[in-house]
Amino acid sequence: MKTYQDLIVWQKSIELVINIYKLTEKFPKEEIFGIISQIRRAAVSMPSNIAEGKMRGGNIEFKRFLMIAFASGAELETQLFISKKLPKTEKLDYNKVDSLLEEIMKMLNKLISQLEPNA
């Protein structure tokens, strides 16, 4: 593996970001500085932290940044949960982002657990 772009989890995270942008385009415009901004930031944070951690070199730093990406995933999951409860966004189709997020979270969890703590 030469670069972070070779990581399937990074590739899936990019796909998630694209789908998050498509989904949030359907949100009410008054939410542009509210939940839309929060959701997009959390989504973008995932591949960004995977990339940064990979390029810092060494498993300790990589694992730390993967954990940050995982935490951003939990943040995104919470924001999507809230969105599904709001009257103006509850009827939107969340299936694609939900399945991608679930897959990415599992991949991150496995990758984190496989990295040696002191390697």
Jmol script that loads the backbone (N, CA, C; Angstrom):
load data "model"
ATOM      1  N   MET A   1       0.844  -1.179   0.000  1.00  0.00           N
ATOM      2  CA  MET A   1       0.000   0.000   0.000  1.00  0.00           C
ATOM      3  C   MET A   1       0.890   1.243   0.000  1.00  0.00           C
ATOM      4  N   LYS A   2       0.727   2.056  -1.003  1.00  0.00           N
ATOM      5  CA  LYS A   2       1.605   3.204  -1.158  1.00  0.00           C
ATOM      6  C   LYS A   2       1.061   4.479  -0.505  1.00  0.00           C
ATOM      7  N   THR A   3      -0.231   4.685  -0.577  1.00  0.00           N
ATOM      8  CA  THR A   3      -0.797   5.948  -0.101  1.00  0.00           C
ATOM      9  C   THR A   3      -2.181   5.712   0.500  1.00  0.00           C
ATOM     10  N   TYR A   4      -2.684   6.724   1.175  1.00  0.00           N
ATOM     11  CA  TYR A   4      -4.020   6.642   1.777  1.00  0.00           C
ATOM     12  C   TYR A   4      -5.101   6.408   0.722  1.00  0.00           C
ATOM     13  N   GLN A   5      -4.865   6.842  -0.511  1.00  0.00           N
ATOM     14  CA  GLN A   5      -5.864   6.687  -1.563  1.00  0.00           C
ATOM     15  C   GLN A   5      -6.080   5.220  -1.943  1.00  0.00           C
ATOM     16  N   ASP A   6      -5.141   4.370  -1.572  1.00  0.00           N
ATOM     17  CA  ASP A   6      -5.279   2.937  -1.808  1.00  0.00           C
ATOM     18  C   ASP A   6      -6.173   2.257  -0.776  1.00  0.00           C
ATOM     19  N   LEU A   7      -6.437   2.928   0.339  1.00  0.00           N
ATOM     20  CA  LEU A   7      -7.256   2.354   1.407  1.00  0.00           C
ATOM     21  C   LEU A   7      -8.730   2.346   1.003  1.00  0.00           C
ATOM     22  N   ILE A   8      -9.355   1.188   1.059  1.00  0.00           N
ATOM     23  CA  ILE A   8     -10.777   1.063   0.726  1.00  0.00           C
ATOM     24  C   ILE A   8     -11.609   1.929   1.672  1.00  0.00           C
ATOM     25  N   VAL A   9     -11.227   1.984   2.934  1.00  0.00           N
ATOM     26  CA  VAL A   9     -11.987   2.786   3.901  1.00  0.00           C
ATOM     27  C   VAL A   9     -11.954   4.268   3.535  1.00  0.00           C
ATOM     28  N   TRP A  10     -10.834   4.742   3.008  1.00  0.00           N
ATOM     29  CA  TRP A  10     -10.754   6.139   2.551  1.00  0.00           C
ATOM     30  C   TRP A  10     -11.648   6.333   1.331  1.00  0.00           C
ATOM     31  N   GLN A  11     -11.586   5.400   0.368  1.00  0.00           N
ATOM     32  CA  GLN A  11     -12.407   5.483  -0.837  1.00  0.00           C
ATOM     33  C   GLN A  11     -13.898   5.497  -0.493  1.00  0.00           C
ATOM     34  N   LYS A  12     -14.295   4.625   0.437  1.00  0.00           N
ATOM     35  CA  LYS A  12     -15.698   4.580   0.871  1.00  0.00           C
ATOM     36  C   LYS A  12     -16.084   5.879   1.575  1.00  0.00           C
ATOM     37  N   SER A  13     -15.148   6.445   2.328  1.00  0.00           N
ATOM     38  CA  SER A  13     -15.415   7.709   3.029  1.00  0.00           C
ATOM     39  C   SER A  13     -15.636   8.856   2.055  1.00  0.00           C
ATOM     40  N   ILE A  14     -14.890   8.861   0.975  1.00  0.00           N
ATOM     41  CA  ILE A  14     -15.092   9.872  -0.072  1.00  0.00           C
ATOM     42  C   ILE A  14     -16.473   9.694  -0.694  1.00  0.00           C
ATOM     43  N   GLU A  15     -16.847   8.452  -0.963  1.00  0.00           N
ATOM     44  CA  GLU A  15     -18.176   8.164  -1.499  1.00  0.00           C
ATOM     45  C   GLU A  15     -19.265   8.642  -0.534  1.00  0.00           C
ATOM     46  N   LEU A  16     -19.026   8.441   0.755  1.00  0.00           N
ATOM     47  CA  LEU A  16     -19.983   8.912   1.772  1.00  0.00           C
ATOM     48  C   LEU A  16     -20.119  10.430   1.720  1.00  0.00           C
ATOM     49  N   VAL A  17     -19.010  11.142   1.633  1.00  0.00           N
ATOM     50  CA  VAL A  17     -19.052  12.610   1.577  1.00  0.00           C
ATOM     51  C   VAL A  17     -19.893  13.075   0.389  1.00  0.00           C
ATOM     52  N   ILE A  18     -19.670  12.478  -0.760  1.00  0.00           N
ATOM     53  CA  ILE A  18     -20.430  12.851  -1.959  1.00  0.00           C
ATOM     54  C   ILE A  18     -21.927  12.624  -1.734  1.00  0.00           C
ATOM     55  N   ASN A  19     -22.262  11.487  -1.138  1.00  0.00           N
ATOM     56  CA  ASN A  19     -23.671  11.179  -0.877  1.00  0.00           C
ATOM     57  C   ASN A  19     -24.262  12.066   0.211  1.00  0.00           C
ATOM     58  N   ILE A  20     -23.457  12.468   1.170  1.00  0.00           N
ATOM     59  CA  ILE A  20     -23.915  13.410   2.201  1.00  0.00           C
ATOM     60  C   ILE A  20     -24.242  14.760   1.566  1.00  0.00           C
ATOM     61  N   TYR A  21     -23.396  15.222   0.670  1.00  0.00           N
ATOM     62  CA  TYR A  21     -23.660  16.493  -0.006  1.00  0.00           C
ATOM     63  C   TYR A  21     -24.947  16.414  -0.824  1.00  0.00           C
ATOM     64  N   LYS A  22     -25.135  15.311  -1.532  1.00  0.00           N
ATOM     65  CA  LYS A  22     -26.367  15.139  -2.313  1.00  0.00           C
ATOM     66  C   LYS A  22     -27.596  15.137  -1.401  1.00  0.00           C
ATOM     67  N   LEU A  23     -27.505  14.448  -0.284  1.00  0.00           N
ATOM     68  CA  LEU A  23     -28.622  14.377   0.664  1.00  0.00           C
ATOM     69  C   LEU A  23     -28.921  15.749   1.264  1.00  0.00           C
ATOM     70  N   THR A  24     -27.884  16.438   1.734  1.00  0.00           N
ATOM     71  CA  THR A  24     -28.109  17.709   2.423  1.00  0.00           C
ATOM     72  C   THR A  24     -28.532  18.832   1.476  1.00  0.00           C
ATOM     73  N   GLU A  25     -28.331  18.653   0.172  1.00  0.00           N
ATOM     74  CA  GLU A  25     -28.861  19.623  -0.793  1.00  0.00           C
ATOM     75  C   GLU A  25     -30.390  19.659  -0.740  1.00  0.00           C
ATOM     76  N   LYS A  26     -30.985  18.592  -0.246  1.00  0.00           N
ATOM     77  CA  LYS A  26     -32.450  18.506  -0.155  1.00  0.00           C
ATOM     78  C   LYS A  26     -32.983  19.058   1.165  1.00  0.00           C
ATOM     79  N   PHE A  27     -32.095  19.418   2.081  1.00  0.00           N
ATOM     80  CA  PHE A  27     -32.507  19.988   3.357  1.00  0.00           C
ATOM     81  C   PHE A  27     -33.004  21.413   3.130  1.00  0.00           C
ATOM     82  N   PRO A  28     -33.827  21.929   4.042  1.00  0.00           N
ATOM     83  CA  PRO A  28     -34.287  23.323   3.911  1.00  0.00           C
ATOM     84  C   PRO A  28     -33.106  24.301   3.971  1.00  0.00           C
ATOM     85  N   LYS A  29     -33.169  25.333   3.158  1.00  0.00           N
ATOM     86  CA  LYS A  29     -32.071  26.294   3.061  1.00  0.00           C
ATOM     87  C   LYS A  29     -31.770  26.996   4.381  1.00  0.00           C
ATOM     88  N   GLU A  30     -32.754  27.112   5.250  1.00  0.00           N
ATOM     89  CA  GLU A  30     -32.493  27.775   6.531  1.00  0.00           C
ATOM     90  C   GLU A  30     -31.553  26.960   7.430  1.00  0.00           C
ATOM     91  N   GLU A  31     -31.300  25.719   7.050  1.00  0.00           N
ATOM     92  CA  GLU A  31     -30.391  24.868   7.825  1.00  0.00           C
ATOM     93  C   GLU A  31     -28.951  24.919   7.320  1.00  0.00           C
ATOM     94  N   ILE A  32     -28.653  25.778   6.338  1.00  0.00           N
ATOM     95  CA  ILE A  32     -27.311  25.822   5.753  1.00  0.00           C
ATOM     96  C   ILE A  32     -26.236  26.096   6.812  1.00  0.00           C
ATOM     97  N   PHE A  33     -26.530  26.922   7.800  1.00  0.00           N
ATOM     98  CA  PHE A  33     -25.552  27.214   8.844  1.00  0.00           C
ATOM     99  C   PHE A  33     -25.821  26.400  10.104  1.00  0.00           C
ATOM    100  N   GLY A  34     -26.782  25.521  10.035  1.00  0.00           N
ATOM    101  CA  GLY A  34     -27.122  24.659  11.165  1.00  0.00           C
ATOM    102  C   GLY A  34     -26.687  23.237  10.906  1.00  0.00           C
ATOM    103  N   ILE A  35     -27.662  22.362  10.821  1.00  0.00           N
ATOM    104  CA  ILE A  35     -27.381  20.930  10.729  1.00  0.00           C
ATOM    105  C   ILE A  35     -26.660  20.540   9.437  1.00  0.00           C
ATOM    106  N   ILE A  36     -26.929  21.242   8.329  1.00  0.00           N
ATOM    107  CA  ILE A  36     -26.234  20.928   7.068  1.00  0.00           C
ATOM    108  C   ILE A  36     -24.727  21.091   7.249  1.00  0.00           C
ATOM    109  N   SER A  37     -24.338  22.224   7.806  1.00  0.00           N
ATOM    110  CA  SER A  37     -22.923  22.503   8.015  1.00  0.00           C
ATOM    111  C   SER A  37     -22.283  21.468   8.948  1.00  0.00           C
ATOM    112  N   GLN A  38     -22.985  21.117  10.009  1.00  0.00           N
ATOM    113  CA  GLN A  38     -22.473  20.134  10.971  1.00  0.00           C
ATOM    114  C   GLN A  38     -22.299  18.767  10.317  1.00  0.00           C
ATOM    115  N   ILE A  39     -23.305  18.342   9.573  1.00  0.00           N
ATOM    116  CA  ILE A  39     -23.267  17.031   8.912  1.00  0.00           C
ATOM    117  C   ILE A  39     -22.126  16.974   7.899  1.00  0.00           C
ATOM    118  N   ARG A  40     -22.005  18.002   7.113  1.00  0.00           N
ATOM    119  CA  ARG A  40     -20.956  18.013   6.089  1.00  0.00           C
ATOM    120  C   ARG A  40     -19.565  18.024   6.713  1.00  0.00           C
ATOM    121  N   ARG A  41     -19.380  18.804   7.760  1.00  0.00           N
ATOM    122  CA  ARG A  41     -18.068  18.850   8.427  1.00  0.00           C
ATOM    123  C   ARG A  41     -17.691  17.498   9.009  1.00  0.00           C
ATOM    124  N   ALA A  42     -18.646  16.838   9.659  1.00  0.00           N
ATOM    125  CA  ALA A  42     -18.367  15.523  10.247  1.00  0.00           C
ATOM    126  C   ALA A  42     -18.017  14.515   9.154  1.00  0.00           C
ATOM    127  N   ALA A  43     -18.749  14.559   8.047  1.00  0.00           N
ATOM    128  CA  ALA A  43     -18.490  13.622   6.944  1.00  0.00           C
ATOM    129  C   ALA A  43     -17.113  13.865   6.328  1.00  0.00           C
ATOM    130  N   VAL A  44     -16.776  15.115   6.059  1.00  0.00           N
ATOM    131  CA  VAL A  44     -15.491  15.456   5.451  1.00  0.00           C
ATOM    132  C   VAL A  44     -14.331  15.111   6.394  1.00  0.00           C
ATOM    133  N   SER A  45     -14.582  15.189   7.671  1.00  0.00           N
ATOM    134  CA  SER A  45     -13.554  14.880   8.663  1.00  0.00           C
ATOM    135  C   SER A  45     -13.086  13.430   8.591  1.00  0.00           C
ATOM    136  N   MET A  46     -13.959  12.531   8.191  1.00  0.00           N
ATOM    137  CA  MET A  46     -13.596  11.108   8.172  1.00  0.00           C
ATOM    138  C   MET A  46     -12.470  10.810   7.182  1.00  0.00           C
ATOM    139  N   PRO A  47     -12.636  11.044   5.873  1.00  0.00           N
ATOM    140  CA  PRO A  47     -11.521  10.748   4.969  1.00  0.00           C
ATOM    141  C   PRO A  47     -10.310  11.651   5.211  1.00  0.00           C
ATOM    142  N   SER A  48     -10.548  12.859   5.694  1.00  0.00           N
ATOM    143  CA  SER A  48      -9.443  13.780   5.966  1.00  0.00           C
ATOM    144  C   SER A  48      -8.529  13.226   7.056  1.00  0.00           C
ATOM    145  N   ASN A  49      -9.116  12.700   8.111  1.00  0.00           N
ATOM    146  CA  ASN A  49      -8.314  12.146   9.204  1.00  0.00           C
ATOM    147  C   ASN A  49      -7.662  10.824   8.830  1.00  0.00           C
ATOM    148  N   ILE A  50      -8.328  10.034   8.014  1.00  0.00           N
ATOM    149  CA  ILE A  50      -7.709   8.795   7.523  1.00  0.00           C
ATOM    150  C   ILE A  50      -6.459   9.151   6.717  1.00  0.00           C
ATOM    151  N   ALA A  51      -6.580  10.124   5.825  1.00  0.00           N
ATOM    152  CA  ALA A  51      -5.454  10.547   4.985  1.00  0.00           C
ATOM    153  C   ALA A  51      -4.323  11.127   5.828  1.00  0.00           C
ATOM    154  N   GLU A  52      -4.660  12.020   6.733  1.00  0.00           N
ATOM    155  CA  GLU A  52      -3.627  12.658   7.555  1.00  0.00           C
ATOM    156  C   GLU A  52      -2.883  11.627   8.400  1.00  0.00           C
ATOM    157  N   GLY A  53      -3.629  10.731   9.021  1.00  0.00           N
ATOM    158  CA  GLY A  53      -2.999   9.705   9.854  1.00  0.00           C
ATOM    159  C   GLY A  53      -2.082   8.798   9.067  1.00  0.00           C
ATOM    160  N   LYS A  54      -2.514   8.398   7.884  1.00  0.00           N
ATOM    161  CA  LYS A  54      -1.700   7.519   7.041  1.00  0.00           C
ATOM    162  C   LYS A  54      -0.403   8.198   6.624  1.00  0.00           C
ATOM    163  N   MET A  55      -0.478   9.481   6.318  1.00  0.00           N
ATOM    164  CA  MET A  55       0.694  10.191   5.816  1.00  0.00           C
ATOM    165  C   MET A  55       1.651  10.642   6.920  1.00  0.00           C
ATOM    166  N   ARG A  56       1.228  10.579   8.162  1.00  0.00           N
ATOM    167  CA  ARG A  56       2.121  10.944   9.253  1.00  0.00           C
ATOM    168  C   ARG A  56       3.160   9.863   9.506  1.00  0.00           C
ATOM    169  N   GLY A  57       2.863   8.666   9.086  1.00  0.00           N
ATOM    170  CA  GLY A  57       3.824   7.570   9.232  1.00  0.00           C
ATOM    171  C   GLY A  57       3.758   6.931  10.601  1.00  0.00           C
ATOM    172  N   GLY A  58       3.819   5.624  10.619  1.00  0.00           N
ATOM    173  CA  GLY A  58       3.813   4.886  11.876  1.00  0.00           C
ATOM    174  C   GLY A  58       2.416   4.554  12.342  1.00  0.00           C
ATOM    175  N   ASN A  59       2.299   3.404  12.961  1.00  0.00           N
ATOM    176  CA  ASN A  59       0.993   2.915  13.389  1.00  0.00           C
ATOM    177  C   ASN A  59       0.384   3.693  14.545  1.00  0.00           C
ATOM    178  N   ILE A  60       1.205   4.252  15.415  1.00  0.00           N
ATOM    179  CA  ILE A  60       0.666   4.997  16.562  1.00  0.00           C
ATOM    180  C   ILE A  60      -0.128   6.204  16.082  1.00  0.00           C
ATOM    181  N   GLU A  61       0.485   7.003  15.205  1.00  0.00           N
ATOM    182  CA  GLU A  61      -0.201   8.189  14.675  1.00  0.00           C
ATOM    183  C   GLU A  61      -1.392   7.785  13.808  1.00  0.00           C
ATOM    184  N   PHE A  62      -1.210   6.761  12.980  1.00  0.00           N
ATOM    185  CA  PHE A  62      -2.287   6.307  12.108  1.00  0.00           C
ATOM    186  C   PHE A  62      -3.486   5.873  12.940  1.00  0.00           C
ATOM    187  N   LYS A  63      -3.232   5.093  13.973  1.00  0.00           N
ATOM    188  CA  LYS A  63      -4.323   4.618  14.838  1.00  0.00           C
ATOM    189  C   LYS A  63      -5.036   5.791  15.510  1.00  0.00           C
ATOM    190  N   ARG A  64      -4.266   6.770  15.968  1.00  0.00           N
ATOM    191  CA  ARG A  64      -4.862   7.936  16.631  1.00  0.00           C
ATOM    192  C   ARG A  64      -5.805   8.675  15.673  1.00  0.00           C
ATOM    193  N   PHE A  65      -5.392   8.860  14.435  1.00  0.00           N
ATOM    194  CA  PHE A  65      -6.228   9.563  13.463  1.00  0.00           C
ATOM    195  C   PHE A  65      -7.412   8.714  13.002  1.00  0.00           C
ATOM    196  N   LEU A  66      -7.226   7.395  12.962  1.00  0.00           N
ATOM    197  CA  LEU A  66      -8.361   6.524  12.664  1.00  0.00           C
ATOM    198  C   LEU A  66      -9.417   6.629  13.765  1.00  0.00           C
ATOM    199  N   MET A  67      -8.965   6.769  14.999  1.00  0.00           N
ATOM    200  CA  MET A  67      -9.903   6.922  16.118  1.00  0.00           C
ATOM    201  C   MET A  67     -10.649   8.256  16.022  1.00  0.00           C
ATOM    202  N   ILE A  68      -9.972   9.283  15.543  1.00  0.00           N
ATOM    203  CA  ILE A  68     -10.630  10.578  15.328  1.00  0.00           C
ATOM    204  C   ILE A  68     -11.667  10.444  14.216  1.00  0.00           C
ATOM    205  N   ALA A  69     -11.313   9.741  13.139  1.00  0.00           N
ATOM    206  CA  ALA A  69     -12.259   9.505  12.039  1.00  0.00           C
ATOM    207  C   ALA A  69     -13.467   8.722  12.543  1.00  0.00           C
ATOM    208  N   PHE A  70     -13.221   7.738  13.402  1.00  0.00           N
ATOM    209  CA  PHE A  70     -14.296   6.933  13.979  1.00  0.00           C
ATOM    210  C   PHE A  70     -15.223   7.807  14.828  1.00  0.00           C
ATOM    211  N   ALA A  71     -14.635   8.699  15.611  1.00  0.00           N
ATOM    212  CA  ALA A  71     -15.429   9.620  16.435  1.00  0.00           C
ATOM    213  C   ALA A  71     -16.253  10.560  15.558  1.00  0.00           C
ATOM    214  N   SER A  72     -15.686  11.013  14.453  1.00  0.00           N
ATOM    215  CA  SER A  72     -16.444  11.847  13.514  1.00  0.00           C
ATOM    216  C   SER A  72     -17.602  11.061  12.926  1.00  0.00           C
ATOM    217  N   GLY A  73     -17.399   9.767  12.708  1.00  0.00           N
ATOM    218  CA  GLY A  73     -18.480   8.905  12.236  1.00  0.00           C
ATOM    219  C   GLY A  73     -19.613   8.826  13.234  1.00  0.00           C
ATOM    220  N   ALA A  74     -19.268   8.729  14.513  1.00  0.00           N
ATOM    221  CA  ALA A  74     -20.296   8.708  15.561  1.00  0.00           C
ATOM    222  C   ALA A  74     -21.036  10.047  15.617  1.00  0.00           C
ATOM    223  N   GLU A  75     -20.300  11.122  15.436  1.00  0.00           N
ATOM    224  CA  GLU A  75     -20.911  12.457  15.380  1.00  0.00           C
ATOM    225  C   GLU A  75     -21.880  12.539  14.205  1.00  0.00           C
ATOM    226  N   LEU A  76     -21.451  12.075  13.053  1.00  0.00           N
ATOM    227  CA  LEU A  76     -22.298  12.078  11.857  1.00  0.00           C
ATOM    228  C   LEU A  76     -23.536  11.210  12.072  1.00  0.00           C
ATOM    229  N   GLU A  77     -23.346  10.060  12.660  1.00  0.00           N
ATOM    230  CA  GLU A  77     -24.459   9.159  12.941  1.00  0.00           C
ATOM    231  C   GLU A  77     -25.510   9.844  13.817  1.00  0.00           C
ATOM    232  N   THR A  78     -25.056  10.586  14.810  1.00  0.00           N
ATOM    233  CA  THR A  78     -25.952  11.322  15.706  1.00  0.00           C
ATOM    234  C   THR A  78     -26.697  12.430  14.958  1.00  0.00           C
ATOM    235  N   GLN A  79     -25.989  13.154  14.121  1.00  0.00           N
ATOM    236  CA  GLN A  79     -26.617  14.241  13.362  1.00  0.00           C
ATOM    237  C   GLN A  79     -27.650  13.705  12.373  1.00  0.00           C
ATOM    238  N   LEU A  80     -27.364  12.568  11.772  1.00  0.00           N
ATOM    239  CA  LEU A  80     -28.334  11.952  10.866  1.00  0.00           C
ATOM    240  C   LEU A  80     -29.553  11.464  11.636  1.00  0.00           C
ATOM    241  N   PHE A  81     -29.323  10.926  12.826  1.00  0.00           N
ATOM    242  CA  PHE A  81     -30.422  10.490  13.688  1.00  0.00           C
ATOM    243  C   PHE A  81     -31.349  11.666  13.989  1.00  0.00           C
ATOM    244  N   ILE A  82     -30.764  12.802  14.325  1.00  0.00           N
ATOM    245  CA  ILE A  82     -31.543  14.015  14.603  1.00  0.00           C
ATOM    246  C   ILE A  82     -32.314  14.438  13.352  1.00  0.00           C
ATOM    247  N   SER A  83     -31.640  14.429  12.203  1.00  0.00           N
ATOM    248  CA  SER A  83     -32.269  14.843  10.942  1.00  0.00           C
ATOM    249  C   SER A  83     -33.487  13.997  10.616  1.00  0.00           C
ATOM    250  N   LYS A  84     -33.401  12.721  10.929  1.00  0.00           N
ATOM    251  CA  LYS A  84     -34.517  11.811  10.650  1.00  0.00           C
ATOM    252  C   LYS A  84     -35.728  12.108  11.528  1.00  0.00           C
ATOM    253  N   LYS A  85     -35.532  12.869  12.597  1.00  0.00           N
ATOM    254  CA  LYS A  85     -36.618  13.221  13.513  1.00  0.00           C
ATOM    255  C   LYS A  85     -37.211  14.598  13.229  1.00  0.00           C
ATOM    256  N   LEU A  86     -36.542  15.382  12.387  1.00  0.00           N
ATOM    257  CA  LEU A  86     -37.013  16.736  12.111  1.00  0.00           C
ATOM    258  C   LEU A  86     -38.095  16.714  11.034  1.00  0.00           C
ATOM    259  N   PRO A  87     -39.152  17.501  11.220  1.00  0.00           N
ATOM    260  CA  PRO A  87     -40.288  17.467  10.281  1.00  0.00           C
ATOM    261  C   PRO A  87     -39.913  17.713   8.814  1.00  0.00           C
ATOM    262  N   LYS A  88     -38.979  18.614   8.547  1.00  0.00           N
ATOM    263  CA  LYS A  88     -38.654  18.964   7.161  1.00  0.00           C
ATOM    264  C   LYS A  88     -37.647  18.013   6.502  1.00  0.00           C
ATOM    265  N   THR A  89     -37.077  17.104   7.274  1.00  0.00           N
ATOM    266  CA  THR A  89     -36.063  16.207   6.709  1.00  0.00           C
ATOM    267  C   THR A  89     -36.326  14.732   7.009  1.00  0.00           C
ATOM    268  N   GLU A  90     -37.372  14.440   7.746  1.00  0.00           N
ATOM    269  CA  GLU A  90     -37.621  13.055   8.165  1.00  0.00           C
ATOM    270  C   GLU A  90     -37.985  12.117   7.013  1.00  0.00           C
ATOM    271  N   LYS A  91     -38.534  12.645   5.944  1.00  0.00           N
ATOM    272  CA  LYS A  91     -39.004  11.798   4.842  1.00  0.00           C
ATOM    273  C   LYS A  91     -37.954  11.574   3.738  1.00  0.00           C
ATOM    274  N   LEU A  92     -36.782  12.148   3.910  1.00  0.00           N
ATOM    275  CA  LEU A  92     -35.723  11.974   2.920  1.00  0.00           C
ATOM    276  C   LEU A  92     -35.185  10.539   2.954  1.00  0.00           C
ATOM    277  N   ASP A  93     -34.553  10.140   1.874  1.00  0.00           N
ATOM    278  CA  ASP A  93     -33.995   8.786   1.779  1.00  0.00           C
ATOM    279  C   ASP A  93     -32.568   8.770   2.335  1.00  0.00           C
ATOM    280  N   TYR A  94     -32.421   8.179   3.500  1.00  0.00           N
ATOM    281  CA  TYR A  94     -31.135   8.095   4.187  1.00  0.00           C
ATOM    282  C   TYR A  94     -30.449   6.748   3.956  1.00  0.00           C
ATOM    283  N   ASN A  95     -31.052   5.865   3.185  1.00  0.00           N
ATOM    284  CA  ASN A  95     -30.543   4.495   3.060  1.00  0.00           C
ATOM    285  C   ASN A  95     -29.092   4.421   2.600  1.00  0.00           C
ATOM    286  N   LYS A  96     -28.725   5.158   1.562  1.00  0.00           N
ATOM    287  CA  LYS A  96     -27.358   5.088   1.025  1.00  0.00           C
ATOM    288  C   LYS A  96     -26.329   5.569   2.050  1.00  0.00           C
ATOM    289  N   VAL A  97     -26.589   6.723   2.668  1.00  0.00           N
ATOM    290  CA  VAL A  97     -25.615   7.232   3.644  1.00  0.00           C
ATOM    291  C   VAL A  97     -25.560   6.343   4.883  1.00  0.00           C
ATOM    292  N   ASP A  98     -26.704   5.815   5.292  1.00  0.00           N
ATOM    293  CA  ASP A  98     -26.713   4.920   6.454  1.00  0.00           C
ATOM    294  C   ASP A  98     -25.886   3.667   6.197  1.00  0.00           C
ATOM    295  N   SER A  99     -26.060   3.056   5.038  1.00  0.00           N
ATOM    296  CA  SER A  99     -25.332   1.815   4.759  1.00  0.00           C
ATOM    297  C   SER A  99     -23.836   2.080   4.580  1.00  0.00           C
ATOM    298  N   LEU A 100     -23.483   3.176   3.911  1.00  0.00           N
ATOM    299  CA  LEU A 100     -22.070   3.527   3.765  1.00  0.00           C
ATOM    300  C   LEU A 100     -21.432   3.819   5.121  1.00  0.00           C
ATOM    301  N   LEU A 101     -22.116   4.595   5.934  1.00  0.00           N
ATOM    302  CA  LEU A 101     -21.578   4.938   7.247  1.00  0.00           C
ATOM    303  C   LEU A 101     -21.382   3.687   8.102  1.00  0.00           C
ATOM    304  N   GLU A 102     -22.350   2.799   8.081  1.00  0.00           N
ATOM    305  CA  GLU A 102     -22.228   1.563   8.851  1.00  0.00           C
ATOM    306  C   GLU A 102     -21.021   0.744   8.377  1.00  0.00           C
ATOM    307  N   GLU A 103     -20.872   0.626   7.074  1.00  0.00           N
ATOM    308  CA  GLU A 103     -19.746  -0.128   6.511  1.00  0.00           C
ATOM    309  C   GLU A 103     -18.406   0.506   6.893  1.00  0.00           C
ATOM    310  N   ILE A 104     -18.316   1.819   6.796  1.00  0.00           N
ATOM    311  CA  ILE A 104     -17.082   2.538   7.122  1.00  0.00           C
ATOM    312  C   ILE A 104     -16.753   2.383   8.600  1.00  0.00           C
ATOM    313  N   MET A 105     -17.752   2.503   9.454  1.00  0.00           N
ATOM    314  CA  MET A 105     -17.515   2.370  10.894  1.00  0.00           C
ATOM    315  C   MET A 105     -16.984   0.973  11.230  1.00  0.00           C
ATOM    316  N   LYS A 106     -17.514  -0.046  10.592  1.00  0.00           N
ATOM    317  CA  LYS A 106     -17.016  -1.414  10.804  1.00  0.00           C
ATOM    318  C   LYS A 106     -15.575  -1.543  10.315  1.00  0.00           C
ATOM    319  N   MET A 107     -15.289  -0.963   9.159  1.00  0.00           N
ATOM    320  CA  MET A 107     -13.933  -1.023   8.606  1.00  0.00           C
ATOM    321  C   MET A 107     -12.936  -0.293   9.509  1.00  0.00           C
ATOM    322  N   LEU A 108     -13.332   0.876   9.980  1.00  0.00           N
ATOM    323  CA  LEU A 108     -12.459   1.632  10.880  1.00  0.00           C
ATOM    324  C   LEU A 108     -12.221   0.864  12.176  1.00  0.00           C
ATOM    325  N   ASN A 109     -13.271   0.312  12.727  1.00  0.00           N
ATOM    326  CA  ASN A 109     -13.164  -0.442  13.972  1.00  0.00           C
ATOM    327  C   ASN A 109     -12.189  -1.609  13.813  1.00  0.00           C
ATOM    328  N   LYS A 110     -12.308  -2.317  12.710  1.00  0.00           N
ATOM    329  CA  LYS A 110     -11.419  -3.463  12.461  1.00  0.00           C
ATOM    330  C   LYS A 110      -9.982  -2.999  12.266  1.00  0.00           C
ATOM    331  N   LEU A 111      -9.794  -1.951  11.486  1.00  0.00           N
ATOM    332  CA  LEU A 111      -8.451  -1.441  11.227  1.00  0.00           C
ATOM    333  C   LEU A 111      -7.786  -0.948  12.518  1.00  0.00           C
ATOM    334  N   ILE A 112      -8.547  -0.241  13.329  1.00  0.00           N
ATOM    335  CA  ILE A 112      -8.033   0.244  14.613  1.00  0.00           C
ATOM    336  C   ILE A 112      -7.588  -0.927  15.492  1.00  0.00           C
ATOM    337  N   SER A 113      -8.415  -1.948  15.563  1.00  0.00           N
ATOM    338  CA  SER A 113      -8.108  -3.097  16.419  1.00  0.00           C
ATOM    339  C   SER A 113      -6.908  -3.897  15.903  1.00  0.00           C
ATOM    340  N   GLN A 114      -6.628  -3.829  14.609  1.00  0.00           N
ATOM    341  CA  GLN A 114      -5.513  -4.571  14.029  1.00  0.00           C
ATOM    342  C   GLN A 114      -4.170  -3.880  14.200  1.00  0.00           C
ATOM    343  N   LEU A 115      -4.182  -2.580  14.416  1.00  0.00           N
ATOM    344  CA  LEU A 115      -2.921  -1.844  14.550  1.00  0.00           C
ATOM    345  C   LEU A 115      -2.317  -2.088  15.927  1.00  0.00           C
ATOM    346  N   GLU A 116      -1.072  -2.398  15.950  1.00  0.00           N
ATOM    347  CA  GLU A 116      -0.364  -2.617  17.209  1.00  0.00           C
ATOM    348  C   GLU A 116      -0.269  -1.301  17.957  1.00  0.00           C
ATOM    349  N   PRO A 117      -0.504  -1.304  19.262  1.00  0.00           N
ATOM    350  CA  PRO A 117      -0.483  -0.055  20.023  1.00  0.00           C
ATOM    351  C   PRO A 117       0.906   0.584  20.092  1.00  0.00           C
ATOM    352  N   ASN A 118       1.970  -0.195  20.003  1.00  0.00           N
ATOM    353  CA  ASN A 118       3.297   0.393  20.129  1.00  0.00           C
ATOM    354  C   ASN A 118       4.194   0.055  18.930  1.00  0.00           C
ATOM    355  N   ALA A 119       3.580  -0.089  17.777  1.00  0.00           N
ATOM    356  CA  ALA A 119       4.381  -0.393  16.590  1.00  0.00           C
ATOM    357  C   ALA A 119       4.785   0.880  15.880  1.00  0.00           C
TER     358      ALA A 119
END
end "model"
wireframe off; spacefill off
backbone 0.3
color backbone group
